[in-house]
Amino acid sequence: MKPEADGYFTSDIDGEITGMYVHPSAAGKGVGTQLLDELEQSVQDASVDSLGLWASLNAVPFYKKHGYETVTEQTLEYDKGIEVPVEEMKKRLD
């Protein structure tokens, strides 16, 4: 998590989740939820009020389930012309 999100987000956020992954064999077993809960608690303790992230399309349902909202849809371009559709998402932490 980056405590000060860079200016490439559409929405105004206090912190950025730069990546969170679980092994495919752990999918659906609560591991991702536990990791996200711990991350959100630790940033709240550091006075971060909102988080943003770029989610690959397969991760969007997970984040929506945990209160994240889609801000915009984008296509990120990587080396060799590889394009990946993603959604910018954010969540206000209370």
MARRO-938254 format. One record per residue (C-alpha): residue in three letters; x, y, z. Coordinates in nm, 2 decimals, decimal comma. Last residue first. Example, Ala and Ser with C-alpha at 12.3 -4.5 7.8 and 13.67 -1.06 7.14 Angstrom:
(kelum "ser" (1,37 -0,11 0,71));
(kelum "ala" (1,23 -0,45 0,78));
END
This chain:
(kelum "asp" (-1,50 0,44 0,82));
(kelum "leu" (-1,28 0,38 0,51));
(kelum "arg" (-1,40 0,53 0,19));
(kelum "lys" (-1,34 0,28 -0,10));
(kelum "lys" (-1,21 0,33 -0,45));
(kelum "met" (-1,20 0,15 -0,78));
(kelum "glu" (-1,02 0,22 -1,11));
(kelum "glu" (-1,13 -0,06 -1,34));
(kelum "val" (-0,89 -0,26 -1,56));
(kelum "pro" (-0,87 -0,38 -1,92));
(kelum "val" (-0,52 -0,51 -2,01));
(kelum "glu" (-0,34 -0,42 -2,33));
(kelum "ile" (-0,02 -0,58 -2,45));
(kelum "gly" (0,15 -0,36 -2,71));
(kelum "lys" (0,50 -0,51 -2,67));
(kelum "asp" (0,54 -0,36 -2,32));
(kelum "tyr" (0,22 -0,27 -2,13));
(kelum "glu" (-0,09 -0,07 -2,21));
(kelum "leu" (-0,35 -0,02 -1,94));
(kelum "thr" (-0,71 0,00 -2,06));
(kelum "gln" (-0,94 0,20 -1,84));
(kelum "glu" (-1,28 0,18 -1,67));
(kelum "thr" (-1,38 0,45 -1,42));
(kelum "val" (-1,48 0,50 -1,06));
(kelum "thr" (-1,59 0,15 -0,97));
(kelum "glu" (-1,69 0,12 -0,61));
(kelum "tyr" (-1,52 -0,08 -0,33));
(kelum "gly" (-1,73 -0,21 -0,05));
(kelum "his" (-1,58 -0,56 0,01));
(kelum "lys" (-1,81 -0,75 -0,24));
(kelum "lys" (-1,72 -0,48 -0,50));
(kelum "tyr" (-1,35 -0,57 -0,44));
(kelum "phe" (-1,41 -0,94 -0,50));
(kelum "pro" (-1,63 -0,88 -0,80));
(kelum "val" (-1,36 -0,65 -0,96));
(kelum "ala" (-1,08 -0,91 -0,93));
(kelum "asn" (-1,15 -1,09 -1,27));
(kelum "leu" (-1,16 -0,75 -1,44));
(kelum "ser" (-0,82 -0,65 -1,33));
(kelum "ala" (-0,84 -0,40 -1,05));
(kelum "trp" (-0,67 -0,06 -1,03));
(kelum "leu" (-0,67 0,06 -0,67));
(kelum "gly" (-0,79 0,34 -0,44));
(kelum "leu" (-0,81 0,37 -0,07));
(kelum "ser" (-0,98 0,62 0,15));
(kelum "asp" (-0,95 0,77 0,51));
(kelum "val" (-0,58 0,70 0,58));
(kelum "ser" (-0,52 0,79 0,95));
(kelum "ala" (-0,24 0,54 1,01));
(kelum "asp" (-0,47 0,31 1,22));
(kelum "gln" (-0,71 0,33 0,92));
(kelum "val" (-0,41 0,20 0,71));
(kelum "ser" (-0,36 -0,10 0,93));
(kelum "gln" (-0,73 -0,18 0,94));
(kelum "glu" (-0,76 -0,17 0,56));
(kelum "leu" (-0,46 -0,40 0,52));
(kelum "glu" (-0,58 -0,65 0,78));
(kelum "asp" (-0,93 -0,66 0,62));
(kelum "leu" (-0,77 -0,70 0,27));
(kelum "leu" (-0,55 -0,99 0,39));
(kelum "gln" (-0,85 -1,17 0,56));
(kelum "thr" (-1,07 -1,12 0,26));
(kelum "gly" (-0,80 -1,26 0,03));
(kelum "val" (-0,75 -1,57 0,25));
(kelum "gly" (-1,12 -1,63 0,28));
(kelum "lys" (-1,12 -1,97 0,11));
(kelum "gly" (-1,26 -1,87 -0,23));
(kelum "ala" (-0,91 -1,86 -0,39));
(kelum "ala" (-0,64 -2,04 -0,19));
(kelum "ser" (-0,54 -2,28 -0,47));
(kelum "pro" (-0,52 -1,99 -0,71));
(kelum "his" (-0,24 -1,83 -0,49));
(kelum "val" (-0,35 -1,50 -0,34));
(kelum "tyr" (-0,29 -1,16 -0,48));
(kelum "met" (-0,28 -0,80 -0,36));
(kelum "gly" (-0,12 -0,52 -0,56));
(kelum "thr" (-0,06 -0,14 -0,55));
(kelum "ile" (-0,33 -0,06 -0,30));
(kelum "glu" (-0,33 0,32 -0,30));
(kelum "gly" (-0,37 0,57 -0,03));
(kelum "asp" (-0,55 0,90 0,04));
(kelum "ile" (-0,79 0,91 -0,25));
(kelum "asp" (-0,94 1,18 -0,47));
(kelum "ser" (-1,08 1,01 -0,78));
(kelum "thr" (-0,94 1,00 -1,13));
(kelum "phe" (-0,62 0,83 -1,01));
(kelum "tyr" (-0,29 0,91 -1,19));
(kelum "gly" (-0,19 1,18 -0,94));
(kelum "asp" (0,00 0,94 -0,71));
(kelum "ala" (-0,14 0,79 -0,40));
(kelum "glu" (0,02 0,89 -0,07));
(kelum "pro" (0,02 0,60 0,18));
(kelum "lys" (0,13 0,34 -0,09));
(kelum "met" (0,00 0,00 0,00));
END
